Amino acid sequence: QGAQAHLEKKGIHSANIHVVKVSGSFELPLACQLLIDSKKVSGVIALGAVIKGSTNHYDYVCSGVTSGLMNVQLSRSTPVSFGVLTCETLEQALDRVGGKLGNKGIEAAEACLEMITLKEKLTNGNKL
């Protein structure tokens, strides 16, 4: 909600914001890749949360999501902003999505907009 509201505040019409839900954070890289390959987006804001449990599964998911999103961004030359929370508890995650520690969705949306602008400048031969 924070990311979408921020994009609209920055002038992006809601019809141009595509929200795609996936079953878990591990599925984010493929969803981002499919969105980019559809040629309907200039950038992707990947939002999710991985909450640590009692096993080391958390470490594998965090690593896979991080490297997967980076690989998609670099292989497609399209901004993918990282808004995946990696937290010890649900309370920590809630603090980062509009609670006492800010809103990661807004931060990820702003990062994506900045990278889209930078890409346009660099690929069109404009000065920085």
Wavefront OBJ file of the C-alpha trace (Angstrom):
o trace
v 0.000 0.000 0.000
v 2.847 2.372 0.812
v 4.590 1.732 -2.498
v 1.412 2.174 -4.525
v 0.447 5.378 -2.714
v 3.954 6.760 -3.237
v 3.893 5.987 -6.961
v 0.521 7.700 -7.330
v 1.808 10.691 -5.349
v 4.722 10.896 -7.821
v 2.293 11.034 -10.752
v 2.074 7.402 -11.832
v -1.532 6.684 -12.803
v -3.031 3.708 -10.950
v -3.834 1.999 -14.284
v -0.074 1.860 -14.913
v 0.677 0.127 -11.613
v 0.502 -3.652 -11.893
v 0.193 -5.530 -8.609
v 1.088 -9.200 -8.838
v 0.877 -11.421 -5.778
v 2.972 -14.556 -5.398
v 2.817 -17.363 -2.884
v 6.079 -16.455 -1.161
v 9.234 -14.390 -1.361
v 11.126 -17.185 -3.109
v 8.782 -16.789 -6.097
v 9.510 -13.067 -6.507
v 12.437 -13.353 -8.957
v 10.431 -15.321 -11.519
v 7.418 -13.027 -11.193
v 9.676 -9.993 -11.705
v 11.309 -11.613 -14.733
v 7.920 -12.416 -16.292
v 6.715 -8.853 -15.706
v 9.814 -7.386 -17.304
v 9.632 -9.783 -20.234
v 6.009 -8.741 -20.841
v 7.384 -5.310 -21.861
v 4.585 -3.661 -19.843
v 6.807 -2.234 -17.095
v 9.754 0.137 -16.796
v 10.763 -1.265 -13.432
v 9.632 -3.622 -10.709
v 9.285 -3.146 -6.969
v 9.730 -6.505 -5.257
v 8.045 -6.498 -1.857
v 7.894 -9.338 0.605
v 8.957 -10.603 3.980
v 10.941 -13.548 5.221
v 10.445 -14.179 8.930
v 13.086 -16.293 10.643
v 11.885 -19.578 12.021
v 13.653 -22.232 14.030
v 15.473 -23.760 11.044
v 18.109 -22.501 8.627
v 15.533 -22.506 5.802
v 15.396 -18.730 6.374
v 19.016 -18.330 5.264
v 18.434 -20.207 2.010
v 15.289 -18.252 1.151
v 16.910 -14.885 1.912
v 19.956 -15.753 -0.169
v 17.896 -17.101 -3.070
v 15.572 -14.117 -3.201
v 18.421 -11.615 -3.003
v 20.542 -13.216 -5.703
v 17.506 -14.040 -7.832
v 16.290 -10.446 -7.897
v 19.781 -9.149 -8.631
v 20.167 -11.630 -11.485
v 16.836 -10.559 -13.012
v 17.758 -6.893 -12.750
v 21.153 -7.352 -14.356
v 20.123 -9.841 -17.042
v 17.182 -7.696 -18.149
v 18.814 -4.256 -17.614
v 15.638 -3.199 -15.860
v 15.395 -1.750 -12.353
v 14.200 -4.176 -9.699
v 14.067 -2.521 -6.303
v 14.564 -4.723 -3.259
v 11.776 -4.323 -0.732
v 12.035 -7.746 0.868
v 12.164 -7.610 4.631
v 14.326 -10.171 6.401
v 13.269 -10.118 10.018
v 13.493 -12.133 13.175
v 9.825 -11.546 14.090
v 6.516 -10.430 12.621
v 6.673 -7.378 14.905
v 9.947 -6.270 13.281
v 8.366 -6.628 9.843
v 5.329 -4.572 10.849
v 7.605 -1.859 12.223
v 9.126 -1.544 8.736
v 5.873 -1.344 6.757
v 4.427 1.798 8.231
v 5.284 1.302 11.870
v 7.888 3.042 13.976
v 10.757 2.321 11.537
v 9.273 3.833 8.378
v 7.857 2.190 5.293
v 10.006 -0.111 3.182
v 7.417 -0.027 0.391
v 7.826 3.731 -0.002
v 11.618 3.419 0.076
v 11.573 0.673 -2.570
v 9.179 2.646 -4.777
v 11.394 5.730 -4.624
v 14.503 3.672 -5.393
v 12.787 2.142 -8.418
v 11.708 5.555 -9.739
v 15.230 6.909 -9.293
v 16.742 3.963 -11.167
v 14.222 4.253 -14.015
v 15.190 7.912 -14.381
v 18.897 7.090 -14.248
v 18.504 4.339 -16.848
v 16.696 6.746 -19.174
v 19.450 9.328 -18.786
v 22.276 6.862 -19.343
v 20.716 5.040 -22.276
v 19.601 8.207 -24.070
v 23.016 9.840 -23.891
v 21.847 12.600 -21.553
v 24.225 14.169 -19.092
v 23.804 13.250 -15.465
l 1 2 3 4 5 6 7 8 9 10 11 12 13 14 15 16 17 18 19 20 21 22 23 24 25 26 27 28 29 30 31 32 33 34 35 36 37 38 39 40 41 42 43 44 45 46 47 48 49 50 51 52 53 54 55 56 57 58 59 60 61 62 63 64 65 66 67 68 69 70 71 72 73 74 75 76 77 78 79 80 81 82 83 84 85 86 87 88 89 90 91 92 93 94 95 96 97 98 99 100 101 102 103 104 105 106 107 108 109 110 111 112 113 114 115 116 117 118 119 120 121 122 123 124 125 126 127 128
